[in-house]
């Protein structure tokens, strides 16, 4: 199970830093907008440098921990 390292909530924005099962430390920003959730993860930056499925793993950890 992932471990929450930090969480900051500011209105319609949630930031979370998590340690995944693989011991990778990753970040996620979730924005709640009128058209639904907008999610940005640390895997979205330079995706070629990240393992396949990392974005989904970060989002899954966020949903477990929030």
Residue pairs with C-beta under 8 A, 6 or more apart in sequence:
1 21
1 64
2 18
2 19
2 20
2 21
2 61
2 64
2 65
3 18
3 19
4 16
4 17
4 18
4 65
5 17
5 18
5 19
5 25
6 15
6 16
6 17
7 14
7 15
7 16
7 17
7 65
7 66
8 14
8 15
8 16
9 15
12 31
12 32
12 33
13 29
13 30
13 31
13 32
14 28
14 29
14 30
14 66
15 27
15 28
15 29
16 27
16 28
16 30
16 62
16 65
16 66
17 25
17 26
17 27
18 25
18 26
18 27
18 28
18 58
18 61
18 62
18 65
19 25
20 26
20 57
20 58
20 61
24 54
26 41
26 42
26 43
26 54
26 58
26 61
27 41
27 42
27 58
28 39
28 40
28 41
28 42
28 58
28 59
28 61
28 62
29 39
29 40
29 41
30 37
30 38
30 39
30 62
31 37
31 38
31 39
31 40
39 59
41 54
41 55
41 58
41 59
42 58
43 50
43 54
43 55
43 58
44 55
47 55
